[in-house]
Amino acid sequence: MRAVLAVVALAAGCATACSTTVAGSPVPAHFGDEALIARYFSEFGKSAEEGAAAQRDFLRKTQHPDYTDRLCDLQGAIITVDPTMATLRQDPDWSPEAGRKPRGSVYVVAVSLTITKDGKVLGDQIGSERVVVLDGAVYGFMPCFREN
C-alpha cells in the first residue's frame, strides 16, 4: 500500500514540478506564409536529391538578401531537412549572431537534418531553423560548418 501511495505522490509531484510555463502567446503565421514555407522546404529537399552543386545553388539563391555576405562553402556536403510544420511560429525578436534583424517576417520551425558527403552520413541533428518571408518569397540563412 505504501508503494502505491509513493508512486501516486511521485506522479502528482512530477505533473506539477516537471511542467514548464512559457511566457507569451503563440503568434499565428500570416495568411499564405505557411504554404510558402512548406514549398521552400520541399525545394530544399529536391536540391539535396539533385546533389551538392544543386543544393549550393539553391542555398545561394534563397539566402536572405540582407546576409549575402554570409555564404559558406559546404565542401560537397549535402543537407537533408525534415521540418515539423506543426511547430512553425513567428519569431519577431530573433536576429543572427551579427545582431541586426532581417527584413521580413521571421519564422522558426523544428527540423531534423542529416549531413552527408560522398554517400556517408557525417551527422544528424534536431534543432530549430529560421526562415524569413519577404515580399512573397522565403529566404533562409546558409549553414556554415564550424571548425573544432
C-alpha positions in Angstrom: 0.0 0.0 0.0 2.8 2.4 0.9 4.4 1.7 -2.5 1.2 2.6 -4.3 0.9 5.8 -2.4 4.6 6.6 -3.1 4.1 6.2 -6.9 0.9 8.3 -6.8 2.7 11.0 -4.8 5.7 10.9 -7.2 3.4 11.1 -10.3 1.5 14.0 -8.8 4.7 15.8 -7.9 6.1 15.3 -11.3 3.0 16.6 -13.0 3.4 19.9 -11.3 7.1 20.2 -10.9 8.1 18.8 -14.3 5.9 21.1 -16.3 7.1 24.5 -17.5 5.0 27.5 -18.4 6.4 29.6 -21.3 5.7 33.3 -21.1 4.0 34.9 -24.1 1.4 33.6 -26.6 1.7 32.0 -30.0 1.6 34.3 -33.0 0.0 32.7 -36.0 1.6 32.7 -39.4 0.4 35.3 -41.8 -2.1 34.0 -44.3 -0.3 32.1 -47.0 3.1 32.1 -45.4 2.9 28.5 -44.1 2.3 27.3 -47.7 5.3 29.4 -48.9 7.5 28.0 -46.2 6.4 24.4 -46.9 7.3 24.9 -50.6 10.7 26.3 -49.6 11.5 23.1 -47.6 10.2 20.9 -50.4 12.5 22.7 -52.9 15.4 22.4 -50.3 14.8 18.7 -50.3 14.7 18.5 -54.1 18.0 20.3 -54.3 19.5 17.7 -51.9 18.3 14.9 -54.2 20.0 16.6 -57.1 23.4 16.8 -55.5 25.8 19.2 -53.8 26.0 21.7 -56.7 22.2 22.0 -57.0 21.9 22.5 -53.2 24.7 25.1 -53.2 22.8 27.0 -55.9 19.5 26.7 -54.1 21.0 27.9 -50.8 22.7 30.9 -52.5 19.5 31.8 -54.4 17.4 31.7 -51.2 20.0 33.4 -48.9 18.3 36.3 -47.2 19.2 39.4 -49.2 20.5 41.3 -46.1 23.0 38.5 -45.5 24.5 37.7 -48.9 27.9 38.4 -47.4 27.5 35.3 -45.2 27.7 32.5 -47.8 29.6 29.4 -46.8 31.4 26.5 -48.6 29.7 23.3 -47.7 32.6 21.4 -49.2 30.5 19.0 -51.2 28.2 18.1 -48.3 24.5 17.7 -48.7 22.0 18.6 -46.1 18.6 17.0 -45.9 16.0 18.8 -43.8 12.7 17.4 -42.4 10.7 20.2 -40.9 7.9 19.6 -38.4 5.5 22.2 -39.8 3.1 21.9 -36.8 5.8 23.7 -34.8 6.0 26.7 -37.2 5.6 30.0 -35.4 6.7 33.6 -35.8 9.9 34.7 -34.1 9.9 38.5 -34.5 12.7 39.2 -31.9 15.3 36.8 -33.5 18.4 38.0 -35.2 21.5 36.2 -36.4 24.7 36.4 -34.4 25.6 39.8 -36.0 22.6 41.3 -34.1 20.8 43.1 -36.9 17.3 41.9 -37.5 16.5 40.7 -41.0 13.8 42.4 -43.0 10.5 40.5 -43.4 8.5 38.1 -41.1 10.8 35.7 -39.3 9.6 32.2 -38.5 11.1 29.3 -36.6 10.4 25.7 -37.1 11.7 22.5 -35.6 13.8 20.4 -38.0 15.6 17.2 -38.2 18.6 17.4 -40.5 21.2 15.0 -41.8 24.5 15.9 -43.4 26.0 13.5 -45.9 29.1 13.6 -48.1 30.1 11.1 -50.7 27.2 8.9 -49.5 28.3 8.8 -45.9 26.4 10.3 -43.0 28.5 12.9 -41.3 25.9 13.9 -38.7 22.3 14.1 -37.6 20.8 16.9 -35.6 17.4 18.1 -34.3 17.1 21.8 -33.8 15.4 25.0 -35.0 15.7 26.7 -38.3 14.7 30.3 -39.1 13.3 31.4 -42.4 12.0 34.8 -43.5 9.1 35.7 -45.7 9.9 38.9 -47.5 7.9 40.3 -50.5 6.2 36.9 -51.1 9.4 34.9 -51.1 11.0 32.7 -48.5 14.7 33.2 -47.6 16.9 31.3 -45.3 20.4 31.6 -43.8 23.1 29.3 -45.4 24.5 27.0 -42.8 28.2 27.1 -42.1 30.3 24.3 -40.7 32.2 25.1 -37.5 35.8 24.4 -37.1 36.6 22.4 -34.0 
